Amino acid sequence: MAIKGKYTYEWPRPMVSADAAVFSISGGRTSLLLIKRKKEPYMGKWAVPGGFVELDEELQDAAARELEEETGLTGVHLEQMRTFGTLGRDPRGRMITVTFMGITSEENPEVKGGDDAAEARWFDIDNLPDNLAFDHDKVIKFSIEKLKEKNDKRS
């Protein structure tokens, strides 16, 4: 469904993005997929794959599209996890992100940076980089906690 029309509002509106925290679980090891940002803000810093939601797409579709554009990874089931919207989380303005979680049982599938990602790489969750973009330290911490909860329920 295409949305058309003129969009003028008396007050500014927030931006909306969709992020994908994707884990690889294999051989007792858990890895998280991150991208290195190619552009400002936070150029050169690591982030979970994600980006702006288009006006005519569903949130989950936006997360899957951004995941594919930035890493080449497809076919991962994404489940909505949480919304992050702390003031000041993005220097470009008021940004609200809906975060999804995905799990692949394939050991660190091949990924490659694309679109506005200079690089894509799997990191062991016990050895994550310190130089993270936005508030992705909080996003990652929450994602790892959710993953552990899921695993505890399976046990």
CORRAQUI-V114570 format. One record per run of one state. SS is the DSSP state (@ for helix, = for strand, . for the rest). FROM is the first residue (numbers start at 1). LEN is the number of residues. Records with the same first field share a line. If there is no record, write none. Layout:
SS: FROM-LEN  FROM-LEN
//
This chain:
.: 1-14  27-2  38-8  48-1  53-6  72-6  85-10  105-12  125-7  133-3  155-1
=: 15-12  29-9  46-2  49-4  78-7  95-10  117-8  132-1
@: 59-13  136-19
//
